[in-house]
């Protein structure tokens, strides 16, 4: 491990580069889906159920059809043969209970906001106006809304989200280190801790969140050419194309999907949405282009949500604070349907609850539950933030129990840098890391010892405003990875990525990547990688992506995989270009290929000044006047890279927060983090990713929550009620990096897109609890609003947490509350 090095002279990797994309994005000269207008294009408006669970008894479309400029009004019955279905790509167990998810149901709705009819008109305004004229009669049914109650409901009693299924439990997925051969017996560790050690039992709530991307979802479908062309604000153009073909029967070769500039996703656009499928079916039926762009209210109501778990955690340790076992029982709310990877989100977390620590024994179980709420799926971090939150809250509880500093308890239990590579109790091999170095740097940045001294002084004085210091160490598995591993988990796709390099005759370079950007800076970072490797100017590299006609192979963007998987595919494609060019260079330089050295974009005959630039070779290959016998006139190359392992960024985040004990108000005072993401390609982009991630994680800790009332209505369905932070609500962050390069890709890089979100939530909550722990508080349920903090202080109790003696218990294997 070393501190991050300055880039070599003239090198692109490690250099701050302003993003190529930003000029068109910030000046409005861009290609959002909603900007598209096609000749004869029609507009769609969705008619949505106000009820979370009801039978559709009748739909009267006459008034809407008679409205001005209305072309058609269609129901699920009208599109029954062509609308397809929304797929689940990750059945986590063989016997998973998976309700059929029609884009537009024909007889019953399962969540408030589900589409029951679509109005097609010549303008968006006319479609919206006419949608209010559609009369739908419903027979309202009991709704399964409470997660714990839904988990306990069976056909014989309790409310079922889908009565025909006979249960709300979609799947139970379990990992046990003793059974897997990766560790000991967790029940034995718990028994030993109960009799002569320390046993901490807590229950934490991961509230429901809304991705709240900047650009609402939008889709345009044009069926008028030889192919059906779909433009969509999506993270997954290649996967969407496959899903549309698989669920409708339209040949995949007849579908082209384009993701133009996409205004954010955070997992919220990692979906085959009902609206995309409805637009696809309507366009095919009418033979005309159609467009649907959701309103912000529709986005909050019907775009998939994230998180929504109850975590029941048991930590066993010796009296000196050495951890001996961890048991995790989850209840995960899937909402009304099993989304494209929704059932697998808790499973991803299963591999991360052990975090940076050397647990000898571990058991994990998730019970995935169906309810009559909007379906949930991946949201920035997807399972790893939930796991990091749980274990980092527990480590603070362990430190408090034995009376040591939270950093000290982590140091007693973490994997030391000399122990890498390290195989964890969950069976993953961490290839590199240095938790000591990142923690030491973060501690220095915060002024940790000085703030601890100030905290002690404030407590001694009995100040109204108390100071808390929150600690969060983390690691995550990212670069959604080896296809064989994913296959062993029953995941429906692979983890590879594809790239192509086209050498143009003018010496310019086109890069085609299967990764699909939605704000990350792919065009800039990939240009830097290719420019360095190929020795051409940064400005001469053009990156193409997000169009299945141009980038014909790919698995898209999510899980911090673009750089570490897509970037490695690029490197391999570039290396093939160089090797293709080598015999041409030897031929033109009248030299042996073995005597050539490639550096700085040129082949040089060893020991001479005779050289030829690769751009000159590209021109010569295009002309094909003087090539080696039998050589085809092309340097273009492609590569498909399937990673051999996940990669594991890590870091230490420290937060100082002030809590007003009279009002419960929380004010962030200082936030620092030191992350290790291996080799940094573009520090400027990394800083943006970390800052954005921090705000999202802090927002979960303090502000954001999707709330349903007892009738299944989303009462936080606008930005008036769903509290998103602005710049005025946050503070300036101090970030730094250490570097232990990844050993499983040639770039040495690790993912960074989710790091800030994963680490920041427990850092902030730990700071809040630390500020008032001496008042008898050991938890505040997120978001830590002033009211919740005030109530926790004034109850002088767990503040929403549960202890071993008081905790309600659920048996996840049976789905029964006990």
Secondary structure by P-SEA (a helix, b strand, c coil): ccccccccccccccccccccaaaaaaaccccccccccccbbbbbbbbcccccccccccccccccccccccccccccccccccbbbbbbccccccccccccccccccccccccccccbbbbcccaaaaaaaaaabbbbbbcccccccaaaaaacccccccccccccccccccccccccccccccccaaaaaaaaaccbbbbbbccccccccccccccbbbbbbcccccbbbbcccccaaaaaaaaaaacccccccbbbbbccccccccccccccaaaaaaaaaaaaacbbbbbbbcaaaaacccccccbbbbbbbbbbcccccccbbbbbbbbbccccccccccccccccccccccccccccbbbbbbbbbccccccccccccaaaaaaaaaaaaaaaaaaaacccaaaaaaaccccccccccccccccccccccaaaaaaaaaaaaaaaaaaaaaaaaaaacccbbbbbbbbbbccccccccaaaaaaaccccccbbbbbbbbccccbbbbbbcccccccaaaaaaaaaaaaaaccccccbbbbcccccccccccccccccccaaaaaaaaaaaaaaaaaaaaaaaaaaccccccccccccccccccccccccaaaaaaaaaacccccccccccccbbbbbbbcbbbbbcbbbbbbbbbcccccbbbbcbbbbbbcccccccaaaaaaaaaaaaaaaaaaaccccccccccccccccccccccccccccccbbbbbccccccccccccccccccccccccaaaaaaaaaaaccccccccccccccaaaaaaaaaaccccccccccccccccccccccc
